[in-house]
Amino acid sequence: MVLFDRIPMPVAVCDPYGIVRLANAALAAQWGTTPGRLKGRDMLDLFPPLDAAQVDRIGQALKLRRRSRYTVSVTWQGTDGTHRRGELSVGPVSDTPDGVPDLLVMLRVTGESAPRPAAARTPLHRNEERILALLAAGATTARAARETGLTTDGVTYHLRQLSRRWGAANRTELVARAYASGILEPGVWPPHVRSSMPGTGAPDGNPAAT
């Protein structure tokens, strides 16, 4: 345990579903906390993936009992507001006769950018916030429309506006950027918007939202 905690690279041992069993001090430092407080957390909530397909490939490989290592591109916002990008290197660390193995996960930070001042953030409309939270929970366009009282065209309009604003190529990246921007609360299920974010309660104000 002492040797594990002294590894300079951020490292964790997770169960087959990505839940942290053990984390070292370097990983905990990314969230300004202690290793024990990360136990039981979902790695993909802490470090949201930019491409869900990368995660799906790992799941399939584990079911086939392949021993290769895989990478997942992630982005997150630290407690200091800094936006960071990195790669998770994921590989099995144990063999079990009847199930999938535990995972050794290593984080490599590839870049970061200073947080924008709060005044420089573009406020979100109430419906945009609700749609982002529903999307993060896996909702379809039709379900998001039902939950928000919009038409499906209205939901699509908001998604296009958000994707254009943040330069997101798809919905998975849009959700990741919402987490990285601090709009969605990390490590919380079901996903919800930070109550302190600017724009909460703003009027909907566009013709496609009806």
C-alpha positions in Angstrom: 0.0 0.0 0.0 2.8 2.4 0.9 4.6 1.7 -2.4 1.3 2.2 -4.3 0.7 5.5 -2.7 4.2 6.7 -3.6 3.8 6.1 -7.3 4.2 9.6 -8.9 1.7 8.9 -11.7 -2.0 9.1 -10.8 -3.2 5.5 -10.4 -6.2 3.6 -9.3 -7.4 0.0 -9.0 -11.1 -0.3 -10.0 -13.6 -3.1 -10.2 -14.8 -4.3 -13.6 -17.4 -1.5 -13.8 -14.9 1.3 -13.1 -15.7 1.9 -9.4 -12.6 2.9 -7.5 -11.3 0.3 -5.0 -8.0 1.9 -4.3 -6.4 5.2 -5.4 -3.0 6.8 -4.8 -2.2 10.3 -3.6 -1.3 11.5 -7.0 -4.8 10.7 -8.4 -6.5 12.2 -5.3 -4.6 15.4 -5.8 -6.3 15.9 -9.1 -9.5 16.5 -7.0 -7.8 18.1 -4.0 -8.8 15.3 -1.7 -7.4 12.2 -0.1 -7.2 8.7 -1.6 -9.8 7.3 0.8 -12.4 9.8 -0.3 -12.2 8.5 -3.9 -13.1 4.9 -2.9 -16.5 3.9 -4.3 -16.4 6.7 -6.9 -16.9 6.0 -10.6 -13.8 6.9 -12.6 -15.8 8.0 -15.6 -17.7 10.5 -13.4 -14.4 11.8 -12.1 -12.8 11.9 -15.6 -15.6 12.0 -18.2 -14.7 10.4 -21.5 -14.7 12.3 -24.8 -15.6 9.2 -26.8 -18.0 6.7 -25.3 -17.0 4.2 -28.0 -13.6 3.9 -26.3 -15.2 2.8 -23.1 -17.4 0.3 -25.0 -14.4 -1.3 -26.6 -12.8 -1.9 -23.2 -16.0 -3.6 -21.9 -16.1 -5.9 -24.9 -12.4 -6.7 -24.6 -12.9 -7.7 -20.9 -15.8 -10.0 -21.7 -13.5 -11.7 -24.2 -10.8 -11.9 -21.6 -8.3 -10.0 -23.6 -5.2 -8.8 -21.7 -4.4 -5.7 -23.7 -4.2 -2.2 -22.4 -6.6 0.5 -23.7 -6.7 4.3 -23.6 -9.6 6.6 -23.0 -9.4 10.3 -23.8 -10.9 12.3 -20.9 -11.5 15.9 -19.8 -12.4 17.3 -16.4 -12.3 20.4 -14.2 -10.3 20.4 -11.1 -11.4 21.9 -7.8 -9.3 25.0 -8.7 -11.4 25.6 -11.8 -8.6 24.5 -14.2 -9.8 22.6 -17.2 -7.6 19.5 -17.9 -7.3 17.0 -20.6 -5.7 13.5 -20.4 -5.7 9.8 -21.1 -6.7 6.9 -18.9 -4.7 3.8 -19.6 -6.8 0.8 -18.6 -5.8 -2.8 -18.3 -6.8 -6.0 -16.3 -4.8 -6.7 -13.2 -6.3 -10.0 -12.1 -7.8 -13.2 -13.5 -11.0 -14.7 -12.1 -12.4 -18.0 -13.4 -16.0 -16.9 -13.3 -15.9 -13.2 -14.0 -14.2 -10.2 -15.5 -11.0 -8.9 -13.8 -10.3 -5.8 -11.8 -8.7 -2.9 -13.7 -5.5 -0.9 -13.2 -6.1 2.7 -14.4 -3.4 5.2 -14.9 -4.0 8.9 -15.7 -1.7 10.9 -18.0 -2.4 14.6 -18.0 -1.9 16.0 -21.6 -3.0 19.6 -21.2 -4.8 22.2 -19.1 -6.2 25.7 -19.4 -6.9 28.3 -16.8 -10.5 28.8 -15.9 -12.4 31.7 -17.5 -13.6 34.4 -15.2 -17.2 33.8 -14.2 -18.3 37.0 -16.0 -16.9 35.6 -19.2 -19.1 32.5 -19.2 -22.0 32.5 -21.5 -25.2 32.0 -19.4 -27.3 29.0 -20.2 -31.1 29.0 -20.5 -33.1 26.9 -18.1 -34.0 24.5 -20.8 -30.4 24.1 -21.9 -29.4 23.2 -18.4 -32.2 20.6 -18.1 -31.4 19.1 -21.5 -27.7 18.8 -20.6 -28.6 17.0 -17.4 -31.0 14.6 -19.1 -28.5 14.0 -21.9 -25.8 13.1 -19.3 -28.3 10.6 -17.8 -28.7 8.9 -21.2 -32.0 10.4 -22.3 -33.0 10.4 -25.9 -34.2 13.5 -27.8 -37.8 12.3 -27.4 -37.5 11.8 -23.6 -35.8 15.2 -23.2 -38.7 16.7 -25.1 -41.2 15.1 -22.8 -39.3 16.0 -19.6 -38.9 19.7 -20.6 -42.2 20.2 -22.4 -40.4 21.1 -25.7 -40.9 19.6 -29.1 -38.1 17.3 -30.4 -37.2 20.1 -32.8 -36.8 22.4 -29.8 -34.5 20.0 -28.1 -32.5 19.5 -31.2 -32.2 23.3 -31.6 -30.8 23.7 -28.1 -28.3 20.8 -28.7 -27.1 22.4 -31.9 -26.6 25.8 -30.2 -24.7 24.2 -27.4 -22.6 22.1 -29.7 -21.7 25.2 -31.8 -20.9 27.3 -28.7 -18.6 24.7 -27.2 -17.2 23.2 -30.4 -18.5 19.7 -29.6 -18.6 17.2 -32.4 -21.2 14.9 -30.9 -23.5 14.5 -27.8 -20.9 12.5 -25.9 -18.4 15.3 -26.3 -21.1 17.9 -25.4 -21.7 16.2 -22.1 -18.0 15.9 -21.4 -17.5 19.6 -22.0 -20.5 20.4 -19.7 -18.7 18.5 -16.9 -15.3 20.0 -17.8 -16.9 23.5 -17.7 -18.3 22.9 -14.2 -21.9 23.2 -15.4 -22.7 19.6 -14.5 -21.8 18.5 -11.0 -19.1 15.7 -11.2 -19.6 12.5 -9.2 -23.3 13.0 -8.7 -26.2 10.7 -10.0 -28.6 11.5 -11.5 -26.7 14.3 -13.2 -27.7 17.9 -12.3 -26.6 21.4 -12.9 -24.5 23.3 -10.3 -27.0 25.7 -8.6 -24.4 28.5 -8.6 -23.8 28.5 -12.3 -24.7 31.8 -14.0 -27.8 31.7 -16.1 -29.8 29.4 -13.8 -33.4 30.4 -14.2 -32.7 32.5 -17.3 -35.7 32.8 -19.7 -35.8 30.3 -22.6 -36.0 33.0 -25.2 -36.0 31.3 -28.6 -38.8 30.4 -31.1 -37.7 26.8 -31.4 -38.3 26.0 -27.8 -42.1 25.7 -28.1 
